Amino acid sequence: MNDAQTFDLTIRGGRISTDKDTFMADIGVKDGVIVKIAPGLPAGREDIDASGRWVLPGGIDSHCHIEQLSGMGMMCADDFYSGTVSAAFGGTTTIIPFAAQHRGNRIPDVIADYAKRAREKAVIDYGFHLILSDPDEQALQHDLPQAIRDGITSLKVYMTYNALKLDDYQLLDVMALAGREGALVMIHAENHDMIRWIASRLLDQGHTAPKFHAVAHDALAESEASNRAIALSRLIGVPVLIVHVAGAETVQTIRNAKLLGAQIYAESCPQYLFLTAEDIDLPGVEGAKFCCSPPPRDAKSQEAVWDGLKDGTLGMYSSDHAPYRFDTSGKLPRGDDTTFKEMANGVPGIELRLPLLFSEGVLGGRISINEFVRLTATNHAHMYGMSHRKGNIEVGLDADLALWDPHSKRTITSSMLHDNVGYTPYEGRAITGWPETVISRGRVVVQDNQLLAGRGSGQYIARHCPEPAGIGYPPARGNLPGLLGLKGKAWQSI
């Protein structure tokens, strides 16, 4: 059989970048999988001329909220259709949103509900994390081990929010379970009582505007909780991942822990590179559009996050897409009378995650193209047990690819995006570079600004145990896992 008959799809003439290398070659795809990478391949049944384009792995967004009820009882603006369409137009080919357990919910029911929603609507591939708010005996002994065996190998816990927060004893229980079963614990680290104490005094004094959200969520609340989460992790000897790192002190706290050999991993997001607390200080309730937790900080923290992404302290870059409309269904449940404590927390960003970093990071000279690939795809695949299928351009992996025009210049407007939010906090920002053709498992899903994938055509990806060793972080030196009998399957190679 000759090559022309072998390939279902070829991408020819492009400049390919992986997590380590950049080179000119063609890519041959068969049955949705990359089967050959070499110069001079003949055209397949479907052929794409990638001349003048940068061929990168499709992005993996491992922190996004889709069709999820928040802890405040607000439903996201994006369902699995609009959310995955928006992701695809931004160059992302796999997402890992959250199946959220609220207190009183049974974990199998929560997972079944999310699976049905995604199966019917998603246009790209997906997995799930599980938000855990009720780690009772049934959950710890039966439901969570089964969920992990079924491919949900990451659990998210909160140290704040009344409806979701766990105390330290519960956090230790969850970490111990993760160590036994080979799962990863993701932690929203903010000190609940610090925030509650400040917020109470602000409200008593009539300070209700959105800008006081950033005051209440002081940077010390983030760094203290992160340090405490790290201490709990070190006590048990089980890895954890601190999500959406915002503050300079938190970056340094994580860096110091890693130097001590702690098994600590972390991510950050666009809002901490491109927004500051000053963006929230707008007339009326307009600043609610910029409110998320932790909030954007200041220029010093922006630089600290850039440095953390560069030196590996922060190993991943996710969107934390939390889409709420600027109306009573989301950000403003009481209209113009909504206080900073009542508005839905979160900002949209699933479509702009990659273009913002490509423009300001790669073309702006802050990171290399190979670092971009690691931060947006490869490291996510290793951390979340998907590297057997996703995260790079290699023979044997799914043909998840994005063809970038590095010269395309755009000014961001909400009208150009495909989410269901109705605004973007990056309105008016000029960027360069855009993924004009996006391929998922060998299917062209976006081309010429048109969606070509059908509703429900995405696939669920059952994930393996996390492989953070593949990210290249230093090993931990603790011996407590052996002492406690917590030799987690995922960490034996570290």
N, C-alpha and C positions, 0 to 999 in steps of 0.2 A: 504493500500500500504506500503510495507516495504522499509527501507532506501536504500537498494541496487537497488530497482527499481526507487526510487525517484531522486537520484543524477545523473546528467549528467556527473559530474566530481567530483572527490575527490582528495584532496591534503593531504596526511597522513604522520604523524610522524615528522613534521617539528617544528622548534622553531619559533613562531609567535611573531612579534613585531608590536604594534600599536603606536599611538602617546602618549599613557600613560602606557601601560603594555607590559610585555614579558611573554609568557607562552607556554607550549607544548600542542598542540591540533591538530585536523584534521579539514578540511574545506570541507563542502559539497556545491555543486553548482548546481543550476537548472535554465535553461533558461537564463544563463548568469549572474545570481545574486547569491550572497552568501545567502544560506538558513539555514545553520546550522554550528556552530563552537563548537566542543566538542571532547573529547578524544574518541578513539575507534570506530570511524565511519566505517561502512563496505565500501568496494570498490564500487565506482559508475561504470557507463558504461565505463568511462575512468578514470584511476586511476594513480596518480603520487606518487611515494615514495619520500618523502621529508626528509628522515632521513639524519642528518648531514647538513641540509640546513637551512638557515635563511629565513623565509617567511615574506616578507615585502609588503606593498601596492605598486602597480605600481606607478612610479613617475609621477608627473604632471610638465611639463615644461611650465611655464606661460609667458615666454619671449624668443621667438625665431623667426627668420626671415626665412621664407620659400617661395620660388617662388615669391619673392617680388622685385620690382624695387626700388632701393635706391634713396635718395634725390639727389645723384650725377649722377643718370641715369644708374647705374650698376645693372644688374640682378643677383640675387643670383645664386650660383652654384647648390643648391639643389632645386628640385621641391618637390611636395607633396609626391611623391613616395620615392625618395632617402632620403628625410629628415625624413619621418616617419619610414622608415626601420632602419635608423641609430639610431633614438630615441629608437625604440623597442629593438634593440640589446644592448642598454645601460640601459635597465630596466625601460624606460619611456613608459607609456601606454596612456597618454593623453597630447596633446600639445595645446597651445593657441598662434598661430602666429598672424601676423598683416595683415589685409586688409588695404592697404595704399592708402589714398586719396592724390593725387597730385593736385596742384592748377589747376582749370578748370575741374576737374573730378566731376561727380555727385556721391554722396554717394551710392544710390541704384545700380548704374552700377558697382561701385567698389566691393560692397559686392557680387553681382551676379557673377562677374568674379571670385573672389576668391572661392566662394562656388562651382562653377563648377569645378575648378581645383582640389580642395580638394576631392570632391565627386568622381571624376574619379580615383584618385591615392592613397589616404591615406590608410594605412594599420592599423592604430590605430585611436582612437577617437580624436576629435579636436573641438575647438571652435575658435572664432575670437575676437581679439581686433580691434578697428578701429583707425588708425592713421589719425588725423584730421589736415589738413593744410589750410583749407579755410572755416572758420566758418561764412559764410554769413547768411543772414536771412532765406533763404531756408533751409539751414542745421540746424540752431538752432530751427526753428519753426516747421519743418516738418520731414526732413530726419533723424535727430539724434533721436528724440523721437520714430520714427517708428523702427529704428535699435535696440534701447534699448528694446522695447517691443518684438522684434523678438529674443532676447536672446544675443545680443552683448552689454553687460552691463559694458564695460570698454572702455575708450577713451584715446589714447596716444597723447600727445602734446610735441612739441620741443621748447626749448628756444634758440636753435642754429641751424645752417645749413640754408643757404640762401633760399633754396627751401621749407623749412618746418617750419621755426620758426614763432611763434606767439608773438605779443607784450603783455605787461601786461594787457592792456584793453581787448584784445581778450581772454587771459587766464582767466580773471574774468568772461567773458561771458560764457566760456565753463564750468567753475566751477559752476556757477549759474544754468546752464542747468542740470548739473550732480546732483546737490542738489535737483532740482525739480523732476527729473525723476528716481532717485535712481541708478545712475551709479557711477563708480569710475574713477577719472582722474589720469592717469599715466604720470609722467613728466620726460623727459630727461632734466636734470638741468645742464647746463653749460652757462656761460656768453659769449654770442656771440661776443660782441665787445672787450672784453679782449683777446679772442683767435685771433680774426681778427687783432688786434693791434700788438700783439706779432709776429704772423705769418708774417705780412707784413714786419716787421723789420728783421726778420730772413732771409726771401727770398731776401731782398735788400742787405744783406751781403753775399749772396751766400750759406747760410746754408739750403740745400735742402734735406739732407739725412733723412731716416725714423726716426732716433732718435730724430729729432727736432719736430716731432709730439708731443712727450711727453713734450717738452719744451713749445710749443705753448699752449697746453691744460693744463695750470698750475692748480695746486690743488686749488688755490684761485678762479679760474673760476668756479669750481664745487661747492665749499662751498658757494660762494656768491650767485650763482643762486639757490642753494638749500634753503638758508636762505630766499631769495626773494619769492620763491614758497611757502614756509611755511607761510610767512607773508600774501601773497595773500589768501591762504587757511584759515588762521585765520580771516582775514577780512570778508570773505564770510561765514565762519563757515561750510565749506564743506570739507570732507576728501580728501586727495591726497596721492599718492604713488610715492616716488622718486625711479626711477629705477637705476640699475647698479651702486650702490654706491662704490666708489673706495678709497677715501682719508680719512685719519684719522680725519681731521677737519670736514669733512662732516658727518662722523659717530657721532662725538660729537655734531654737530649742531642739528642733528635729535634727539639724546638722550635728549638734553636740551629742545627741543620743546615738546617732549613727557612728560617731567617732568612738564612742564607748563600746561599740559592737552590738547595740540594740537592733532588733529586727523590726525597724520602723520604716514605713514607706509613706509616701504622701503625694498629693496631686494639688494642682491649682487650676484656675479657670480664667477666661477672658476678662471678666469683670475686675479682677485683681491686677491685671496688666494695663487696662485701658480706661478704667473709671477710678474716681476718688470720692471721698466723702463730700467734697465740694459740689459734685454733680447732684447730690440729693437736696442741696440748699436752694430750692426753687419756690416761687410764690404758690400759695394755696396748698393743694395736695399733689401738685405736679411731680414733686420729688419722689412720690411713691413708686414711680416707674423705675427708680434706681435702687430700691430697697431690697436687699437680700441679706442672708445671715450665713457667715459673718458679713458685715458690710464692707464695701471698698474702703481703703484706708487713706493713705497719702502718697506723695511722690517717693518718699523713702521706702515705703513698703512695696510700691511697684518695682523699684529697683531691686529690692531684696528677693521678690518673687522671680524676676528675670534671672538673677544670679542663681537662685535655687534650681530653676529649670536647666540652667547651663551646667551646673556642677553636679547634678544628679541628686541633690537633696530632695527635690520635687521631681519624681520620675515620670509623671504623667500630666497631661493637659486635657481636661474634660470641660464640657460646657456647663454642667449643673443647670441645664435648661429647666427652668421652673416657670411655665407659661401661665400667666394670669392676665385676663383682660383688664383694661383700665376702666372698670365699671363696677356695679354692685355684685356681679358674679365673681369678682376676684379681688382686685386691689382695693376697692372702695365699697365694702359691704354697707357702710352708712353714708355713702355719697361724700359730699364735701365735709361732713362732720366726722369722718373716719380719723381716729387717732393713729399714731405710729404703732401702737400695740395691737390694733385691730386689722390692719391691712395684711393681705397675703404676702408672704415672704418669697422672693425669688425674681429672677430676671430671665428673659428669653435669650437664647444664644446658640441653638443647635445648628443653625444654618451658617452662622458667621464665625463659629469657632475656628475652623481651619483657615478661611480667607484672612481673618485678622492676624493670625500668627504667621501665615505665609508672607503677608505684606510687611508687617512690622518686624517680624523675627528674621525670616530668611532674606528678603530683599532689603530689609533695614540693617542687615549685617550683625544682628545680635546672636543668631544661631545658624548653624550650617543646615543644609538641606537634609543631611543624614540625621542630625539631631531632631529636625522637624518630624521625620518619619518615626523615629523612636518615641517621641513625646506624644504623637497623635495616633499611632497604630501599633508598632511592634511591642512597646512596653506594656500596653494594655492587654495584648494577646498573651504575653507571658504571665502577667500578674493575675489574670482572670481565667487561665486555663484554656485558652483558645489557640495557642501557637501551633497546634497540630493542623489548623485549618486557616487561620487568619493572621493578619498583621504584617505581612511582608510580600515581596515579589520573589517567589522561589518555585521551582518545579515541585509539584505535589500539593501546593496550597491552592485554596479557592482563588479563582480569578476575580478578585476584588480590586479594582483599579480606578484611579482618577487621572484623567488627562488634563493637565493644567496649562492654561495660556498665561505665561508669566508676565505678559505685557498688557493684559486687559486692565483698563483703568475704570473704576466705578466709584460713584458716590452712594453710600449706603442710604436707602430709604426703606421705610416699612413696607411700601407698596411693591418692592422688588422681591420680598421674601414670601415664603410659602407656608409659614406657620399660621395659627389662628389667633394670634395675640393682638394684632392691630397696632403695635408700636414696637420700636427697638430703641434701647438705650444708646445705640451707636449711630443714631440718625445724623446724617450730614458728614460723616467721617469718610474721607477719601482713602481708597485702598487700591493696591495694584496686585493683579493675579487672581485668577478664578478657575475653578474646576469645570470645564465646559462639557466634558463627556465623563460619565460615571458608569462603571460596570460592576455588577454584583453577581458573583458565581457565573461569570461569562455572559450574563444578560446585560445588554445596554439598557440602563434604567433612566438615564438622563442624557439627552443629546439635543443640541441646537435650542436649548432652553425649553425643551418639551419633555414631559414625563412619559416614558414608554413602558413602565412596569404596571402590572395590574394590582388592584386591591387584593391583599391576602397572598401575594406571591413570595413574600419573605419566608424564611425558614427559621424555626427554633433551633438554637445551637446548644446542645447539652455540653456543659463545660467540664473539663478535667480539673484536677486539683491545681491550685495556683503554682506558678513556677517563677517566683521572684528572683531566683538565682540567675535566670536568663537575662535579667536586666543588668546584671553586673555589679550589684551592690555588695559591700563587704559582708562577710559572714558574722553571725553573732557568736559571742564567746560564753554565753551562760550555760549552766548545767542543770537548771531547774526542770526542764522538760523531762529529762531522764529520772530525776528525783521524784517527780510527781506522776511518772508513768504517762506523760503527755507527748509521746513521740509522734507528732502529727505527720501523716504520710507526705504532705506537701513539702515539708521542710528538711527531709533527710539529706537532700543534696546540698544544703547550704553549709 
